[in-house]
Amino acid sequence: MTNLAEQVSASTGVNVSVFGFDTAEGLPAPEDYRDHPELFSEDDYPMQDFDLLQAELAGRAKLVIGDIRKIESLDEVLSEGGPLGFASIDVDIYTSAKSALKLITESSDGSLMPTVGLHFDDVWSEWGYNRFAGELLAIDESNDESDSHKIDKDRYVHYWHGESKALHAAMYMLHVLDHPDRFKNLKLSTRVIQDR
């Protein structure tokens, strides 16, 4: 992601900041069937070499170490880098995905773009992911809990081909339906009508 961010920044002139969140200790213990205990166990995927990773990311990304469930506000973290435009949710289990989505969807509109690309790595495979557990359940519950922040499949997927299409199948979009930027054209149209 740091490489892509640098490429986008170079080609557009828009500064793209990268933040990574990790416990550094691996996955928390599954709480119940929603965390897919048949697939994941406590301490799976621990960080291999913190010092090496920090050295590699120095100046290119900010690494936030700790339990995402204990972060009170994404606004504090993103205040350094502008609004969130993309997030890769690679947390594997329901409880962590639920916490990550809550952190994102409860952020102020100033911390979010009107649409935010979301990539979920555990929503399709031969392993039996379903809408009653894991990241898919977290997405459904997030939609049920908010009137204005809705997550939907990225509808552009049908225009992708080959391997790219398979990767794109895990892409979703968070739509911030009450974001002020969504109403800019409405205000402009209203003003034009009033001026006539």
Secondary structure, DSSP 8 states (H G I E B T S, - for coil): -HHHHHHHHHHH------EEEE-SS------SGGG-TTT--TT-S--S-HHHHHHHHTTT-EEEES-GGG---HHHHHTTT-SEEEEEE---SHHHHHHHHHHHHTS-GGGEEEEEEEEESSSSSTT---TTSHHHHHHHHHHHH-SSEEEEE-TTGGG--HHHHHHHTTEEEEEETT-GGGGHHHHHHHHHHHH-
